[in-house]
């Protein structure tokens, strides 16, 4: 067994053992039974260590388990989305905002955001969101080029979120994309030029 793990187990075993041993010794000073006191203290020390380890394991698995912290299946106004801490900045002209934020483990993260706005606003907002995310991550800024889509994107099945039906990039017939998602600080964007819909995906 790992020596560090043994040291840790002994460290959490010792308080329960020591306290039980001292209480047992003091309560039977007239006729102490060293073996009985030691066995009892050992069992309580082991039980204390098991409880602490179980609590730490439960906390660890809770922190590591994936969970969706916000999920809006119905559209929000831009004011409502801001009040509900939408994870990206929104233009004032945004309508029908929907987003989901899923986290798993200590760092894993997946964000999907969709809103409707004039196409020119959607285009200019790509750089706004990219720069906001880059500043948050502490990465340098640069211009993120917009590239015409040469085919309709495949349906997005999020790694953590699963498939959000409203994140319907597979309905884009004519549009634009930006970001390739190869770096955690570089979101992916899609813009539907026919319907005026902005899509953003951020992972970490």
N, C-alpha and C positions, 0 to 999 in steps of 0.2 A: 504494500500500500504506500501511496505517496507520503513521504515524511512530513510535508507541510500539512496534509490532510490529517495525519495522526496528531500533530501538534494542535491543530484547530479543534479536533474532537476532544482532546484532553483538556484544552482551555475551557470549553463549554461544559465538560463533565465535572471539572474541579469545583465550581461554586456549589452545585447541588450536593456533591459528596461532602465538602467541607462543612457546610451549614448543617446538614443532617447529622454528621458525625459529632459536631460540637453540641448540638441540642441533645442528642442521645447520651453523650458522655456526661453533660451537666445534669440531666434528669435522672441519671443512675449513678451518681457519685458515691453513694453509700455502698453499692455493690455492682460496679460496672462489669459488663460482659463485653470484652473487647471484640471478640469474634462476631457476636450478634450485631453490635453497633456498626462494625465495619461492613458486614454483608448488607445491612439495611441501607447504610449510606451509599454503598456502591450501587445498589439497585436504584435508589432514588437519583443518584448522579447520572446513571445511564438513561433513566427515564427523562430526566431534564434535558440531556443532550439530544435524545430522540425528538422531543418536542421542539427544541430550537432548530434542529436540522430540518424537521418537517415543515416548520414555518418558513424557513429560508428557501426550501425547495418550492413551496407553494408560491411565495413571492416571486421567485425567479421565473417559474412557468407562467405566472400571471403577466409579468413584464414582457416575456418573450412571445406570448400568444398574440396572433394577429387580431385586431379589433377595429371596427369602423367607428370613428368618433363623431362624425357628422355625415348624414346621408339625406339629401333632399331629392325625393322622387317627384315632387311637384315644383313648378317654377316659382321663383321668388322675384320680387322687384329688386332693383339695385340697392335701394335703401334697406330692405329686409336682409339681403345678402351681406351687406356691410355690417349690419347689426349682429348677424350670426357669424361674424369673423370669417368671411370668405378668404381663402388662403392666398389669393392673388389680388392685386389692385384692379378695380373695375372702372371703366369709363362711365361718365354720367349718363350716356345714352344707352347703356346696356339694358336689355329687357330679358325676361324669362331666364333668369340665372339659376343654374343647377350646379351643385358640386358635391364631391365626396372626398373625405380625408380618411385614409386608412393607415394604421400604424401597426408594426409588428416587431417584436424584439426591442433592442435599445436604440436602434437607428433606422431600421427599415421604414420606408414611408412611400405611400402612393397617393397622388392627388389627381382628380379629374375635375375639370371645370368646363362648363358650356354656357354661353349666353348669345343672345341675338343683338346685333347692332349694324349700322351701315357698314358696308364692306370697307370703305376707306378708314373708318374708325378701327375696324378689326385689324387691318393691315398695320396701322401705326401702333396699335396696342401690343403687338407682338414684342417689339423692342422694349416697351415699358415693362412688361412682365418679365422678360428675360433679364433686364438690368436689375429689377427689384430682387429677383431670385439670386442673381450673381452677388449682389451686395450682401444679402443675407448669408450666403455661403462663404463670403470672403474671397471671391475669385475676381480676376480682372474683367473689365468690360470690353466688349467689342461689338461691332455691327453684326447682327444676325441676318443673313440674306433670306429673302423670300423666294421660294422656288415653285414654279407652276407644277401642279400635279399632272402626271402623265397617265394616271389610272386611278380608279376609285379605290380608296383604302379598304383594307379588310376590316371586318368588325373588330372593335377593340375589346379584348377580354383581359381585364386587368389582372395582374399577377396576384394582388391581394384583395382588390375590390371585387373581382369577378366581373361579369358583364353587366354594365349599367345601360339599360335600354335607351335612355335619353342621350347617351354619348354616341350618337349615331353617325360617326364619320363615314360609315359605309353607304350613306345616302348622298355623299358628295359626288356630283357629276363633273362640275367645273370648279376648281379651287386652287389653293396655294398651301404649301407646307413650309415649315421652318424648324430647324433643330433636328438632330438625328438621334438624340437620346443616348449617345455613347458616353457622356459624362453626367454625373449625378446632378451637377449644377446647371445643365443645359436642358431646359424643358423641351417638349415636342409640341408643335402647334399645327393645326389644320384650320383653314378658313374655307367655308362654303361660299363661293362667289355668287351663286344663284339665289340662295336663301338668306345670305347675310348672317352666318353663324360662326362664332369663334369657339375653337376647341383647344384646350391646353391639358397636357399630361406632364406631371412632375414625379419623378421617382428618386429614391436615394438608396 
